[in-house]
Amino acid sequence: MVIELGDFRCAYERVGQGPDLTLLHSVGLSTREGWRYQIPALAERFTVLSFDFRGLGESSRGNAPLGVASFVRDLAALLKALGISRTAVMGISLGGFVAQAFTLARPELVSALVLVSTTCRHLAANQARRRERNALVRKLGMQAAVDQQVDKQFAPEFARANPDVLAWYRAHYLANDPLHYAEVLDDLGHFNSCDELHTITCPTLIVAGDADTSVVAGRAPLDSARMLHGLIPGSELAVIAGARHYPQIDHADAFNARVLSFLTAAMPA
């Protein structure tokens, strides 16, 4: 489905029944389809909203800058347009940045929060690595980074056993507009919510794979997840053994069980 939200067309889907739950995607897998292994299970207990951020997936770009601040405003506009007054929010990677910022800006709209494979700030030591990749993507297109991205995000044994999943991920990664992709990543380099997270009061679950070596994981796997856990009062930490950056894909069953358990307790029907 498509809805006009001011200056852009937002592609979204809303399925299921029960309390509202909104899913926010990553930048590499720049589409709501990144939750393909979760939506059927979640929709049995919740009304699940998934959508593509402006300039990513099937949503048009519009005129606003591509970054967390715009995505937060767009999410508020989408919820208002759909008549959603309160929702749980689950975001992965980029979606986790947006979920934090949205919860801090509009706490009255958020009933529960799930942060997956994300952080409250990028390490300064990783900024040069991010700038180098962005320069390559801007110059040569998404093809310049796709092989490294696939190799880093999925374990060799998972890739061998699931060639269809790897082909699907590769296709969506390559479908990114390279200028949009780089603009979003540049914006994330300036994000820092660490000093504000202590004000979050809704039930919060932090999920991370213990084999995630992406830039958001920190100096070592789980560094960022543990930091978020320490900064958000009363939060829960779920570690998915063997998972990399996308635990909702490479360990979908374990991920779904933990998230469903948390959301069911946080938002009883």
Steps between C-alpha positions, in 0.01 A plus 500: 500500500608861444404811695590863428677656797569861414783506248546125442316177428541246781476129422359302791309189607280445805385151592378295796293581803566605857717777649693710250862418417714703258811354332793713381752362251877533447678696228681211328182295485309817418150360499223386730555155345791463742236388750366226271573226757333691784181653363296176466575397860458850642174561313335215691511714816559858382395745232832533321596813306807487276608774261794624294683813611498784250759449225536130583312191388186594310442840665582812300764742620311827527688819586617449858853389594541125538576430862366420843329836561298474178415135562372584850273771363378266226419228752293742708317613187432141390361399840274806502377431147417139591330595827755323721522670840739257672730229367791279592804577282766253387796621294813334369829680432389828331149417623638477852641852476160625382319302770716659773453851363127452453453367854696793642305754292152346534496277810120524526468305174728208595367211710812281476837514326718233337848600382677249276865512388537871566677756717455849640808633318762393250854472630735772379744226402251372241435834332787465252375154402150637441625796295716274284209269420269792426754650260523169313122463485455855373765448232437140390146420619370232735694230315818637658392389849262208450748210525657633819154568644371149432816334634490705820132466580454126441710210626644271229301199624176700490582626150568147373177366649284794386603618153149630432517728806839632393373568148198683642717711730750579224221612266355738760841639590580570136159665455602787731554836336871548582461871572205439732687218676811712557296798620328289765830353621658845516213613722539198730862599557375807688233322708540490878215424738712356781448781749120493460424129523457510877168679443341202319240343727311256276583127509813453288672195352847515343585217260842426355689212346822397671671468160406846369819682395331788317589860585193537722603209723787697655863407542393140554170311459243599764684817610224728372222273621644496851542876493135549401394256770691700760362834383129412476354440848330164545584380150546134413790363296458199270810351340440275199784245493671472163303785340664776303355841412162365390386259773143524367629328186783264593338387829136582431345239729702599807446867423125462458459303820685758710329803346153344520556413866603859579224670300229272630598583858545872427175538304242244610200480266 
